[in-house]
Amino acid sequence: MEHTKSFIKVAGTGFILDNKPHYVIGANYWQAMNLGMESGNRSRVLKDLESLKKNGINCLRIMAASEGPPNEPYRMYPALMNAPGDYDESVFQGLDWFLDQLKNYDMTAIMTLSNFWHWSGGFAQYVHWVDDSAPIPYPETSGFSFDSYSSRFITDPKINDTCQKYYLNHVKTVINRKNTVNGIVYKNDPTIFAWELANEPQAVYVPNAHEIVFQWFDETSKFIKSLDKNHLVTTGTEGKHGKDWFITMHKSDNIDFTSVHLWAEHWGHYIPDDSKPENLQRAVDFMRRYLQETSDWSTKILKKPVLLGEFGMSRDAWTKISKYDPKAPVTNRNKFFTEIANKIFELEKQHASTGLMFWAYSGLGRPDDTKPTWVGDPPHEVLLMSLFGILNLGYLTGSGQ
C-alpha cells in the first residue's frame, strides 16, 4: 500500500485518515533513533519493521528526545542533546532515516518529546542542567527521591522557567527539523501521527503540584500548536491519578486525544511469582475496570478520543527460571494481552477507544550481560532486559515471547 500523504485527524471520539475511521494497532519502539543511526543497526531495524508490519502494526511510539552527557548512568547513549541546544547530528540523522523508512511500511510514529523518567535523561537532566548543586538521585540508588527531583522541572519556581526554555527550544527544534533523507520538515510530514509532550509527565510532593502541572499541559500544547497546525497533540500521561486529574490534564483545546497507560503489576494488582488463576484474574478485572473508566472520562465527558499508549506484564516468575531470563515463560502475559485486546475491541465497537500500543518491542534485540543492548526494556533495566520486552509478536495468537 502506498503511504498516505494525509494527516491523521480527530472526528468525534475517533481518528480518521483519508476520511475513513482509523484504529491504532501499535508498539513502543523507543530505541528507533539510535538504531537508525548510521553506526546503529539499520539492517535490524528493517527486519523489525517487516515483522511488525506482517503482524498488523501500523503505529510506533518512539523517543524524539534524549538528553545529557555520556557519563551519567542508566541512559540512552549517545543522547540526541548533549547539553541545551547542543545536538548530536548523527543521532538526529538516525531519527531522520527511521521516519523516512516508515513510509515503506505504511506506519506512522507518535513522537515523544521528553520523559519524566531518567532512562532518556528527561526532566531530571533539565533540572540538573539548571541546578547542578547535587547529583541526580536516581531511583536505583535513591528510591522515591527521584520523583520529587524530576518534578522540579515543572514545579520549582527557582528553576522551572529556565528548564522550560531549554525544553521548548528542543520542541521547536524537532518540529522545525528538516529531514536530511527526504527533505520534509517534520511539521509537514504525515508519517508523524502526533506529538506527545513527554513520557508519563507528572509532579509530586509539592503544594498544589496538580495546578502547576495542569497549567504546564495547557501552555505546552498551545506552544506546539502555534508551531504546527498539521499534527495531533497528546499528553503521554498514564491516567492513574483518577478522574479529576485525568479530565483536567486533557481538557485543553490544544490536546486532541487522551493518553492512558496500564501497569497492573506496578500498581499492585498483579504478582508475577504467583501462579494461582486468581492472581491473573485480579489483573484482568482491574484492567477491564480501568480501561472502561478512562474511556468514559475521555469520550463521554471530554468528548475526545482515547489511546492506550502503554501496557505490559513481566514474565512468569513462579518457575525455576528467573523472570528476567528471555527463556522464562510468558503464559500470563499472553493471556493478559489477549484480554486487553478483547477489551479494546469491545470499546472500539462503542466508539470508545482508538486502539492500543504494547510495551515494548525488542524484535531481534537480545539481552547482553557485557554491554547495553537496544531491546524493549530501557537502559536502566540493563539486567532486566527481557522483563517487559516483546521478542516476537506471537502474543497476537497466544504464543508470544
C-alpha positions as CSV (number, residue, x, y, z in Angstrom):
1,M,0.0,0.0,0.0
2,E,1.3,3.4,-0.9
3,H,1.9,5.5,2.2
4,T,-0.7,8.2,2.8
5,K,0.0,11.8,2.1
6,S,-2.8,12.8,4.5
7,F,-2.5,13.7,8.2
8,I,-4.5,11.7,10.8
9,K,-7.3,13.8,12.2
10,V,-9.8,13.6,15.0
11,A,-13.5,13.1,14.2
12,G,-15.7,13.0,17.3
13,T,-14.2,10.3,19.7
14,G,-12.2,8.6,16.9
15,F,-9.4,9.1,14.4
16,I,-9.8,9.4,10.6
17,L,-7.4,9.0,7.8
18,D,-8.5,10.0,4.3
19,N,-12.0,10.4,5.7
20,K,-12.1,6.8,6.9
21,P,-12.0,5.6,10.5
22,H,-8.5,4.8,11.7
23,Y,-7.6,2.5,14.5
24,V,-4.1,2.1,16.1
25,I,-2.5,-1.3,16.5
26,G,0.8,-0.2,17.8
27,A,4.0,-0.9,19.6
28,N,6.6,1.1,21.7
29,Y,9.9,1.1,19.9
30,W,11.5,3.9,21.8
31,Q,15.0,3.0,20.6
32,A,14.3,3.9,17.0
33,M,16.6,6.9,16.5
34,N,19.7,5.2,18.0
35,L,19.1,2.0,16.0
36,G,18.6,4.2,12.9
37,M,22.0,5.9,13.2
38,E,24.5,5.1,10.5
39,S,26.5,3.4,13.3
40,G,23.4,1.8,14.7
41,N,21.8,-1.3,13.2
42,R,19.7,-0.4,10.2
43,S,19.5,-3.9,8.8
44,R,18.0,-5.0,12.1
45,V,15.5,-2.1,12.0
46,L,14.3,-3.1,8.6
47,K,13.8,-6.7,9.7
48,D,11.9,-5.4,12.8
49,L,9.7,-3.2,10.7
50,E,9.0,-6.1,8.4
51,S,8.0,-8.3,11.3
52,L,5.8,-5.5,12.8
53,K,4.0,-4.9,9.5
54,K,3.3,-8.6,9.0
55,N,1.6,-8.7,12.3
56,G,-0.6,-5.7,11.6
57,I,1.2,-3.0,13.5
58,N,0.5,0.5,12.0
59,C,2.0,2.9,14.5
60,L,5.1,3.1,16.7
61,R,5.7,5.2,19.7
62,I,9.3,6.5,19.7
63,M,11.5,8.9,21.5
64,A,12.2,12.2,19.8
65,A,14.3,13.3,22.7
66,S,17.2,12.1,24.9
67,E,19.3,14.4,27.0
68,G,22.6,14.5,28.8
69,P,26.3,13.7,28.9
70,P,27.6,10.2,28.4
71,N,29.0,9.9,31.9
72,E,25.5,9.6,33.5
73,P,24.2,6.1,34.3
74,Y,21.0,4.3,33.2
75,R,20.7,6.3,29.9
76,M,20.1,6.0,26.2
77,Y,23.5,6.8,24.7
78,P,24.5,8.6,22.6
79,A,22.0,11.2,23.5
80,L,20.3,13.4,20.9
81,M,21.1,16.5,23.0
82,N,24.3,16.5,25.0
83,A,23.7,20.0,26.5
84,P,20.9,22.6,26.0
85,G,20.9,23.3,22.2
86,D,23.9,21.1,21.6
87,Y,22.8,18.2,19.3
88,D,24.5,15.1,18.1
89,E,23.7,15.3,14.4
90,S,24.4,11.6,13.9
91,V,21.5,10.7,16.3
92,F,19.2,13.3,14.6
93,Q,20.0,11.7,11.3
94,G,19.1,8.3,12.8
95,L,15.7,9.7,13.5
96,D,15.5,11.2,10.0
97,W,16.3,7.8,8.5
98,F,13.9,5.9,10.7
99,L,11.0,8.3,9.8
100,D,11.8,8.0,6.2
101,Q,11.7,4.2,6.4
102,L,8.2,4.1,8.0
103,K,6.5,5.2,4.8
104,N,7.7,2.0,3.2
105,Y,5.7,0.0,5.8
106,D,2.6,2.2,5.9
107,M,3.3,3.1,9.5
108,T,3.2,6.3,11.5
109,A,5.0,7.5,14.6
110,I,4.0,9.1,17.9
111,M,6.9,11.4,18.8
112,T,7.7,11.7,22.5
113,L,9.4,15.0,23.3
114,S,10.8,14.3,26.8
115,N,10.5,11.9,29.7
116,F,9.6,12.1,33.4
117,W,11.8,9.1,33.9
118,H,15.6,9.0,33.8
119,W,16.4,6.4,31.1
120,S,16.5,9.0,28.4
121,G,17.8,11.9,30.5
122,G,14.4,13.6,30.6
123,F,13.1,16.1,33.2
124,A,15.8,15.2,35.7
125,Q,18.5,16.1,33.2
126,Y,16.9,19.5,32.6
127,V,16.8,20.1,36.3
128,H,20.5,19.2,36.7
129,W,21.5,21.5,33.8
130,V,19.9,24.4,35.7
131,D,20.9,23.4,39.2
132,D,23.9,21.1,39.5
133,S,24.4,21.6,43.2
134,A,23.7,17.9,43.8
135,P,23.8,14.8,41.7
136,I,20.6,13.3,40.2
137,P,19.1,11.0,42.8
138,Y,18.4,8.0,40.5
139,P,15.7,5.6,41.6
140,E,18.1,2.7,41.6
141,T,20.0,4.3,44.5
142,S,17.7,6.9,46.0
143,G,14.2,5.5,45.6
144,F,11.3,7.9,45.5
145,S,13.6,10.9,46.0
146,F,13.9,10.8,42.2
147,D,10.2,11.6,41.7
148,S,10.3,14.9,43.6
149,Y,13.6,15.8,41.9
150,S,12.3,15.2,38.4
151,S,9.1,17.1,39.3
152,R,11.1,20.2,39.8
153,F,11.2,20.5,36.0
154,I,7.7,21.8,36.3
155,T,7.1,22.8,39.9
156,D,10.3,24.5,41.2
157,P,9.8,28.3,40.8
158,K,13.6,28.9,41.2
159,I,14.5,26.9,38.1
160,N,11.4,25.9,36.1
161,D,11.4,29.0,33.8
162,T,14.9,28.0,32.6
163,C,14.0,24.4,32.4
164,Q,11.0,25.2,30.2
165,K,13.1,27.5,28.0
166,Y,15.5,24.7,27.3
167,Y,12.7,22.2,26.7
168,L,10.6,24.4,24.5
169,N,13.7,25.2,22.4
170,H,14.1,21.5,21.9
171,V,10.4,21.1,21.0
172,K,10.8,23.9,18.4
173,T,14.0,22.4,17.0
174,V,12.3,19.0,16.5
175,I,9.1,20.3,15.0
176,N,11.1,22.5,12.5
177,R,13.7,19.9,11.7
178,K,14.2,19.3,8.0
179,N,14.7,15.6,7.3
180,T,18.1,15.1,5.8
181,V,17.0,12.0,3.9
182,N,13.8,13.2,2.2
183,G,13.9,17.0,2.7
184,I,10.5,17.0,4.5
185,V,10.2,19.3,7.5
186,Y,8.9,17.3,10.4
187,K,5.8,19.5,11.0
188,N,4.9,18.8,7.3
189,D,5.4,15.1,7.5
190,P,2.3,12.9,7.6
191,T,4.4,10.0,8.8
192,I,4.2,11.6,12.2
193,F,0.9,10.7,13.9
194,A,1.2,13.0,16.9
195,W,3.4,14.9,19.2
196,E,3.5,13.7,22.8
197,L,4.5,16.2,25.5
198,A,6.6,13.7,27.4
199,N,6.6,10.1,28.6
200,E,4.4,10.0,31.8
201,P,4.7,13.6,32.8
202,Q,3.6,14.3,36.4
203,A,4.6,16.1,39.6
204,V,4.7,15.0,43.2
205,Y,5.4,16.2,46.8
206,V,4.9,19.9,46.4
207,P,1.9,22.0,47.4
208,N,-0.6,22.5,44.5
209,A,1.5,20.3,42.2
210,H,-1.5,19.4,40.2
211,E,-2.4,23.0,39.5
212,I,1.1,23.7,38.2
213,V,1.1,20.6,36.1
214,F,-2.3,21.3,34.6
215,Q,-1.1,24.8,33.5
216,W,2.0,23.1,32.0
217,F,-0.1,20.8,29.9
218,D,-2.1,23.7,28.5
219,E,0.7,26.0,27.8
220,T,3.0,23.4,26.3
221,S,0.3,22.0,24.0
222,K,-0.6,25.6,23.0
223,F,3.1,26.2,22.1
224,I,3.2,23.1,19.9
225,K,0.0,24.1,18.1
226,S,1.5,27.5,17.4
227,L,4.3,25.8,15.5
228,D,2.5,23.0,13.8
229,K,-1.1,23.1,12.6
230,N,-0.9,19.7,11.0
231,H,-0.4,17.2,13.7
232,L,-2.3,16.0,16.7
233,V,-1.0,16.6,20.3
234,T,-1.4,14.4,23.4
235,T,0.0,14.3,26.9
236,G,1.7,11.0,27.4
237,T,0.2,10.6,30.8
238,E,-0.7,7.3,32.5
239,G,-4.2,8.1,33.8
240,K,-3.6,6.6,37.2
241,H,-4.3,9.7,39.2
242,G,-8.0,9.4,39.0
243,K,-11.0,11.1,37.3
244,D,-10.4,14.8,38.3
245,W,-6.7,14.8,37.3
246,F,-7.4,12.9,34.1
247,I,-10.1,15.3,32.9
248,T,-8.1,18.4,33.9
249,M,-4.9,17.2,32.3
250,H,-6.6,16.7,29.0
251,K,-9.2,19.4,28.9
252,S,-7.1,22.0,27.0
253,D,-8.4,22.6,23.4
254,N,-4.8,22.1,22.3
255,I,-4.8,18.5,23.4
256,D,-6.5,16.4,20.7
257,F,-6.8,13.0,22.4
258,T,-6.2,11.5,25.8
259,S,-3.4,9.2,26.9
260,V,-3.7,6.1,29.0
261,H,-1.0,3.6,30.3
262,L,-1.8,0.3,32.0
263,W,0.6,-1.3,34.5
264,A,-1.3,-3.8,36.7
265,E,1.9,-5.2,38.2
266,H,3.4,-1.8,39.1
267,W,0.2,-0.6,40.6
268,G,-0.3,-3.5,42.9
269,H,-2.9,-5.6,41.0
270,Y,-0.6,-8.5,39.9
271,I,2.2,-10.6,41.5
272,P,4.4,-12.2,38.9
273,D,5.6,-15.0,41.2
274,D,2.0,-16.1,42.0
275,S,0.8,-18.9,39.6
276,K,-2.8,-19.0,41.0
277,P,-5.5,-18.2,38.5
278,E,-7.0,-15.7,40.9
279,N,-3.8,-13.6,40.6
280,L,-4.2,-13.1,36.9
281,Q,-7.9,-12.7,37.2
282,R,-7.3,-9.8,39.6
283,A,-5.2,-8.1,37.0
284,V,-7.8,-8.7,34.3
285,D,-10.6,-7.3,36.5
286,F,-8.6,-4.2,37.2
287,M,-7.7,-3.8,33.5
288,R,-11.3,-4.0,32.4
289,R,-12.5,-1.6,35.1
290,Y,-9.6,0.9,34.5
291,L,-10.0,0.9,30.7
292,Q,-13.7,1.4,31.0
293,E,-13.4,4.3,33.4
294,T,-10.7,6.1,31.4
295,S,-12.7,5.6,28.2
296,D,-15.8,7.0,29.8
297,W,-13.9,10.0,31.1
298,S,-12.4,10.7,27.7
299,T,-15.3,10.0,25.3
300,K,-18.3,10.9,27.5
301,I,-17.0,13.9,29.5
302,L,-14.2,15.4,27.4
303,K,-15.7,14.1,24.0
304,K,-12.1,13.2,22.9
305,P,-10.6,10.0,21.5
306,V,-8.6,7.9,24.0
307,L,-5.5,5.8,23.1
308,L,-3.9,3.1,25.3
309,G,-0.2,4.1,24.7
310,E,1.5,1.5,27.0
311,F,0.7,-1.8,28.7
312,G,2.9,-4.6,29.8
313,M,3.5,-7.6,32.1
314,S,6.7,-9.3,33.2
315,R,7.5,-12.9,32.5
316,D,6.2,-15.8,34.7
317,A,8.2,-15.7,37.9
318,W,6.9,-18.9,39.6
319,T,9.1,-21.2,37.5
320,K,12.7,-22.1,38.3
321,I,13.7,-19.7,35.5
322,S,14.2,-16.1,36.6
323,K,11.5,-13.7,35.3
324,Y,14.4,-11.7,33.9
325,D,15.6,-14.6,31.6
326,P,14.4,-14.5,28.0
327,K,13.8,-18.2,28.3
328,A,11.2,-17.6,31.1
329,P,7.6,-18.4,30.0
330,V,5.1,-15.7,29.3
331,T,2.0,-17.7,29.9
332,N,0.2,-15.0,31.9
333,R,1.4,-12.2,29.7
334,N,-0.1,-13.8,26.6
335,K,-3.4,-14.3,28.4
336,F,-3.4,-10.8,29.8
337,F,-2.5,-9.2,26.4
338,T,-5.3,-11.1,24.8
339,E,-7.8,-9.9,27.4
340,I,-6.6,-6.3,26.9
341,A,-7.1,-6.6,23.1
342,N,-10.6,-8.0,23.6
343,K,-11.5,-5.1,25.9
344,I,-10.1,-2.6,23.4
345,F,-12.1,-4.2,20.6
346,E,-15.2,-4.1,22.7
347,L,-14.7,-0.4,23.4
348,E,-13.9,0.3,19.7
349,K,-17.3,-1.1,18.7
350,Q,-18.8,1.5,21.1
351,H,-16.6,4.3,19.5
352,A,-15.0,4.5,22.9
353,S,-11.4,3.6,22.1
354,T,-9.0,4.2,19.2
355,G,-6.5,1.3,19.8
356,L,-3.6,0.1,21.8
357,M,0.2,0.1,21.8
358,F,2.1,-2.6,23.8
359,W,5.3,-2.1,25.7
360,A,7.7,-2.8,24.2
361,Y,9.2,-4.4,21.0
362,S,12.6,-5.9,21.2
363,G,12.5,-7.5,17.8
364,L,15.9,-9.0,17.0
365,G,17.5,-7.4,20.1
366,R,18.6,-9.7,22.8
367,P,20.0,-9.0,26.3
368,D,23.8,-8.9,26.6
369,D,25.4,-9.0,30.0
370,T,28.6,-7.3,28.7
371,K,27.0,-4.2,27.1
372,P,23.8,-2.2,26.8
373,T,21.5,-3.5,24.1
374,W,18.7,-1.8,22.2
375,V,15.9,-4.1,23.4
376,G,12.3,-3.3,24.6
377,D,13.4,-2.7,28.2
378,P,15.2,0.7,28.6
379,P,18.8,1.1,29.7
380,H,18.1,1.4,33.4
381,E,16.9,-2.2,33.3
382,V,20.2,-3.4,31.9
383,L,19.9,-6.6,34.0
384,L,16.2,-6.9,33.3
385,M,16.2,-6.5,29.5
386,S,13.8,-9.3,28.8
387,L,11.4,-8.4,31.7
388,F,8.8,-6.5,29.6
389,G,10.5,-6.6,26.1
390,I,8.5,-8.5,23.5
391,L,10.8,-10.7,21.5
392,N,8.2,-11.6,18.9
393,L,4.6,-10.8,18.2
394,G,3.1,-14.3,18.7
395,Y,1.1,-12.9,21.6
396,L,-1.4,-11.8,18.9
397,T,-2.1,-15.6,18.5
398,G,-1.3,-16.6,22.1
399,S,2.3,-17.7,21.5
400,G,4.4,-14.6,22.2
401,Q,7.8,-14.4,23.7
